[in-house]
């Protein structure tokens, strides 16, 4: 029994890693498919809605996708606050 608990502790679960990798690949493929569909729909919607600017604006807003996977730099110190006037 001690051996079973020892084996289940620090060891990496390869099945879990494989499952996560497969899920990530499936999400990447779904995103690629969605972007491809949007590339096909954009000209159609722009043509269909060209005489309806408010609805076209709604389409453009709704079809916007956030980018992911890009690390943003985080500043360690906040920027210094400067005064609007400088001493003479």
N, C-alpha and C positions, 0 to 999 in steps of 0.2 A: 504494500500500500504506500509506503514511503517513496518507493521508486516511481509510482504513477504520479504522485503530486510533484515530485522533483522534475519529471519530464514535462508536465503541463505548465510549469512556471515560466522560466525564462526563454523557452524555445519559441521560435517564430512559426506561426501557423501559415504554412505555404498555401493551403486551400483558401484562407481568407485573403491573402495577397492576390492570388489568382482571380478570385471573385471581384475584388476591388479593381484590378486592372481591366477585367472584362467589362465591368460597369462603366469605367472611365472611357474605354474605347467605344462602347455603345453610345454614351452621351456625346462624345466627339462626333461620331457618325451622324447622330440625330441633328446636332447643331449644323453640320455641313449640309445635310439634306434641307434643313429649314432655310439656311442662307441661300441655297440654290433655288428653292421655291420662291423666296422673296425677290431674287434677281429676275426671275421670270414674271412675277406679278407686278413689279414696280412699273415697267412701261405700260402694262395694261391698265393699271389703276390711274397712272398719270394721264393717259389718254381718256379714260372714262370720266375722270373727275376734273378735267381741265377747265370746264365751265362752272365749277363749284369749288372755289378756293377754300371756303371753310371746311368742307368735307375732305378735300385734299390735304389740308393741314392736319386734320384728325388722323388720316391714313398715315401720313409721314411720321406723326408722333407715335402712333400705335405700332408701326413696323420697326421702330428704332430698337436695336439690340445693344445691350451693354457689352463691352469687350471684357474678357476675363483672362486670367493667367498672366497679366502684366503687373509686375511688382511696382508699387509706388514707393518713392523714397520718402522716408519720414525724417523730418528734421529733429535732431536731438534737443536743440535749443530753439525756443520760439523767437521770431524776428524781433529785433529791438524796436521799441516805439520811439519815434522821433517827433519832435515838436514842430509845429507849422512855422514858427518863427525861429530864426537863428540869432544868437547873441552877436552884437556888433563889436 
